[in-house]
Amino acid sequence: MIDKTYLETRADGYHLTALTRKFNDIVENINNFTPKQIKKRTKSNISKAEEKALENLKRNQNIVIKKADKGGATVIINKTDYQIGMNKILSDKDTYEKIDAHVTVEVVKREVMKFLEENKKLFTQNEIKYLQQYEMRLAYIYGLPKIHKCQTLKDKIKENPTKNGEFKADITDLQIPYRPIVSGTGCPIKRLCELAKIILRPFEQSIEHLIIDTDDFLRKLPQETDYKPTLIAVDIIALYPSIKQ
């Protein structure tokens, strides 16, 4: 079922009543579909043989299938190699701290509930419901293979170029680096963070050097200059893990 709860956008004092009604109508229609109706309305765009191959890959417990960090490629990794790569990341004690086994969803949830109770005057009743009433789970970490940073793989591709851009080979000791991603979807503080983001959003305008995305950057570039500008790109290794918590 789709969650119909929503936040009041109190940050700018604007209540999306009409939009909310329309959204709720769409959600209601979707939730009224039965699995059989949904199945009838969908048509597979792959063959039976391809479906079978995907099912076999899905059931294979010796591999891990991930999206590449860059380029949109699909990467199939030996599970043991993937675990070694991720354990190497987590062994960095300056970035990650091993916690006691007793820290469960319920433990974290109680802390969140305690915070809300102590600060209930700061929230509306709708916000309190939104922050409490959903299925919570602990965050988890996974890694996206950075195949564009793997020199061994680059060398092998140069040795065996293909016309269609595909590359398949059994290569040991690739030592593929991974980009660690912590998925906080559904974690006990997820909605608290969402609410904080909405409340703080108006204050972003006062940050002089804030760049939201590429389009925002292009908009802020001057159309003309009295001097010849030099564009410099800076890449920070492990940006988020480098930020002190």
Phi, psi and omega in degrees: 000146178274136181286121183269357179290151180212160178271141170285127181279070185285349183302322179247010177073012184255121180260121185276064185294310182296315180295322180296317178298318179296316179298315181297325177295318179296316180298318181298317179296318179295317182292340179280347177290135174271158178306324180294319179296319180296318180296322181293329185276349181257144179229127183294140178255014176233160182282168178298322179296321179291321177299316180296319179297319179294320178296320178296319178295320181297323182276347182288113183277358183261001181231162174232131180251122181224156172282139177294151181298325179228147172094346177078010179287156174259129185241128175256122187240143171299129185302320180297316179297321179296316180296321178297316180296319180287323177295328177296319178295313184288344180282354177286099185288344177285340183252318185243145180236129179284129182255165180291151183294341184282354179281097182249178178302318182296323179296312180293321180299318179298323179294320179295315180298322179296317179298316181295321180294320182287337184237029186295338179290344182275348186239154172277168180295322177297322180291320178300315178298316181298322183283342185252320193267077171200161182284117184263150175209161180286149175291155178222159183249145172214170184233141174260125182295126180267072185294338178287347179255003183267105184294323179300318179294319178300317181296320181293322179293322177296324180288331183231066181293146178236156183283325186266004177085356179277151178215127180222126180198153177265097184242124179268156176057047177290327182056052179288127175284157182235146172267114181288132177237124176261113180274113180258011180301120179085359181289159187303334181256006183303308184287332175297320178294321179297318179294317179299322179297318180293318181294323184275345186306317180300333183281350177299329183297337182274355179273110189299318188255023178284129174239119186283312182202186182298317180298319179296321178297315180295324178295327185274348177292137178293145179290324180221153176224158178272002182221166179274108184285154175240119181270125183241131176252134181238130179246123180260125180287128178050061184303302185293317177296341181279345180282125181293134181273000000 
